[in-house]
């Protein structure tokens, strides 16, 4: 990577959206209600403050021999990001054009959606590539390159720009993780036709449930490890690879000034307080919970960890191990 930039602007934009858009406000409300509320005797944690810019290298699709650098929301013309991409001499697979009406009939690949026809992640505990993609408009997702359309991926998720991780590549196609039910759903997105931006993030959040530990890595270098709380025995935190889906700043603040929904859901609860049962990372005002299995599935983190997590770009890898 040749340059660094500040990408926390999208978190501020998401915060503004929560005030301006009733639908987003409702989404925050149900997620907040689902994870639990702090008891009255505890004060909410102080808002996390960014202390340094995250690093993201922007890459494009055409030339895999070099890469360009810029903001995460600027399309590039090259596509290499320190992680080896799959190269193949096989025939390139094209895809048919879909009308807006046809796209509207597909299941939406959001945390509220279900994509029952989407293929499952073939390697749910493998390392992610670090490459993330953002559709600037709704894009069709396929069961395989050139195959059946199974979903539509929107440009935004919970008021944040949609960034999803790439886990496999073929010529002109990327396999991505989807934020839908069932958990570990994946799909293939066609790289041609425009309307798709690509970036590289070196960040990974590693969660060891057995040790109640969360570690943030930047290109393999630890930025810190914290003791956390996880799902109770009856509502366990789901395992496998997932990603940071969105960034929510609830108003008024209850138990956490920042909630980071992930692209995964509770295995045992179909809803949290009217929401879709989305699992997330968030703070908690009572430090006595850390080191215990007490939540509905979310991972509760101390204030220092929340501040560090606030600088992790959307789409970044999250690995949860039992």
N, C-alpha and C positions, 0 to 999 in steps of 0.2 A: 504494500500500500504506500502511495506516494504523498498522500495528503490526509488531513483530518478536517472534519467539519462538525458543526453543532446541529444535531437533529432533534433537540428537545422542543423545537418549535411546534412539532406536531402534537406534543402533549398539551401545550398551552392552547392550541387550536381545539383540541378535544374538550378542554375545560370550557372554552367559550361556547362550544356546541351544546354542552349540557344545560346552559342557561337559555340559549336561544331556541332550542328545539324540544318541545314537549315529549316527543317520542323517545329521544335520547335520555331525557330526565326520567321518564318512566323506566327505561332499561336500567339505569343506575339504581333507581329505587328498589326494583325487584332483586337485583344482584346484592345490594346492601342488606335487604331484609333476609335474603337467603343465607348469607354467611353468618349472620348473628349480630346482635347489638350488644354494645358494652353495657355493663351494669352501671347504674347511676353514680356510684361512688368513684368511678374511674374517669379521668379526663382523657379526651382524645389526644393522640400523639401529635407533635408539631408537624406542620407540612414539610415534606421532603424538599430539599433544595439541591439543585444541580451544582456540582462542584467542578465539573470538567466535561468537555465535549466527547460524545461517543464517536467511534471511528467506523465509517462505512465507505467502502469502495464501490463506486458505481460501474457496472459493466453492461454491455449490450449483447446482441445475439449473433452478429455476422462473423466476426473474426475472433477465434478462440486463441490466437497467438499473443495477444496483448490486451491491456485493459486501460480504461480511462478513469479519472477520478473527478468527483464532483458531489453534488448533493444527492440524497437518496431519491429525490423526486425529479431527477433529470435523466431522460433516457440517454444511454450511451450507444456507441457503435461497435464496441468490442465486448467480448465475454470471456474473461478469465479472471479468477479471483483467488489465487494461491491454492485453491483446492482443485485437484485434478478432475476434469470433466470427462464424461464418457465420450469416446470418439469411435465412430463406426463408419465403415465404407458401404453399409447396406443402403438400399434404395430409400430415398426420403419419402415419408408418408404425408400426403396432403389431406385436407379435410374440406367438407362441404360448407358453404356459407349458410348461416342461420339468420332468419328475419327476427325483428324485435318481438313479433308475436310468438314465434317458436321459442325464443329464449324465455319469454315470460311464462311459458307452460312448464319449464323445467323446475325442479326443486332448487330453492336458493341455498347456496352453501354458506350458511351463517350459523352462529351458535344456537339459533332457534330452529334450525332446519334439520331434516332427516334425509340422508342420501342413501337409501337402502340398496341401490344398484351400484354404488361406488365400490371399487375393490379395496380390500383391507391392506394395511401397511405390511409388506412382506418381511420387514426387518425392524420391528418396533423398538429394539434396543440398540440399533446401530447408530453410529455418529451421523449427525446431519452434515450437509455440505457447507453450510454457511451462506449459500446463495439464497436470496429471497426475491420474490416477484410481487409486483403491485399492478393490478389491472386498473387502468385509468377510466375504463368503462366496463360494464358487465361482460364477462367472458364465459364461453361455454367450456365445461369440463367433461372429459371423455373417460370411458372405462379403460381404453387403451389407445395408442396412437392410431388415428383414423377410424376408431371404433364408434360404439354407441355413445351418444350424449347422455350424461347422467346427472348433471347439475349445472347451475350458473353461479359464477363467483362474482359478487358485487364489488364495487370500487371502495366501499366503506363498510366497516364492521363496528357497531356500537359507537358510532360517531368518530371513529379513528380510521385513517386510510388503511385499506386491506393490504397487509404484507404477509405472505405465506411462504414457508420454507420449501426448497427443492430437495428431494431425496434421491432422485434418479433422473438421468438425462439420456435422450436419444436425439439423433439429428432432427432439428426443428421442434422437438417436444421436451417438456419437463414434467416429471411426476412430482406433485405437490401434496403436502398434508392439508386436509380440509378441517375446518372448525366445527363440523356437524356431528350429529349422532348418525349411525353408531360410532363410538370412539375408534380411532385408528383408521378412519376413512381416508382414502387418497383418491387422486384423479390425475389425468393428463391434460395439460394445457398446451395449445398450439402456439408456437412462438412467432409465427408469421401473422400478417394482417394488421400489425400495429396495435396500439392501445395497451401495451404491456411494458413496464419498466422493471429493471433488474438491478439488484444491489448485492453487496457482500457485507455481512456482519460477522466479526470475529468473536462475538459474545456468546456465551453459553451459561445457562443456569442449571446447576447440577443439584438435585435433591435426593438425599439418601434417607429414606424413611426409617430404616432400621436404626440409624444413628441420630435421627432428628436433626439433620444438618443440611443447610443450604449453602452452596458455594457459587460465587460468580466468577467466571473465567473470561479473560480477554486474550484471545489467541493462545489459549492454553495456560496463561499466567493467572494465578489466583488473585482476585481483587479483595477477597475476604470470605470468611466462613462464619456462619451464625447458627446458633441453636434455635430451632423453630418448633411450632406445633403442627400436627397433621390430623388427618381424619380419624375419627373414633372407630373402634372395631366394627360397629354396625354401619358406618358411613365412611369407608376407607378412601384415602386419596388414590386415584387411579394411577397406574404405572405406565411407563413407556415414553417414547419421545413425543413432544408436543412443542408449542411455541407461544410467545407472547402475542396475544390476539389484539388487545386494545388497552387503552389507558383511560381510566375514569377517575374524576375528581369530584366526589359527591358534595353537594351543598344541601343542607348543612352537614358538616362532618359529624359522623357518629363514632364508629370505632376505628376508622382509618381514613386519612386524608387522601389516600391514593389506593385504587384497586386495579390490579392488572389481571383481567380475565385471560385464561389460557384456552387453547384450542382443544379442550377435553372436558368431559362431564363426569358427574357422579355415576358410579356403577350401580348404586342402590336407590338413589332418589331421582325421580323424574322431574322434580321441580324444587327450587329453593324460593319460598315466598312468592310464588307466582311466576318466577323466571324459569329458564330452561335447565336448571341444574348445572350451570357452568362452574367449573372449578377455577379458582384464581389465587393470586398471591396478594396478601394485604397485611397491614399492620394490626396490632392489638395492644390496647392500653395496659393490660395486666400481664406483667412479665412472668407471672407464676404459671402460665399455660405452656411456656416454651419447654420442650423436652417431653411433651405429653401428647397422646392421641385423643383429641377432644373436639375437633371441628366436624362440620358436615361434609368435609372433603377438601376444603380449601387449606392452603398452607399459610399459617399466621407467622409473621416475621417481626423481629424487633425494629425499632425506628432506624437504626444505622443501616440495616439491610434494606429497608424500604427506600432510604435515600439512594443507596447504590443501585437498586433495581430501577429507580426512576430514570436512570441514564442508559438503561439497556434498550436498544432500538426495537421497534415493533418487528415481529417476524423472527426474532432471535430464538435459537434453540433452547428448549427446556427438557432436560432428561430427568425423569422420576424413576427411581429404583427402589425396590422393596428391601 
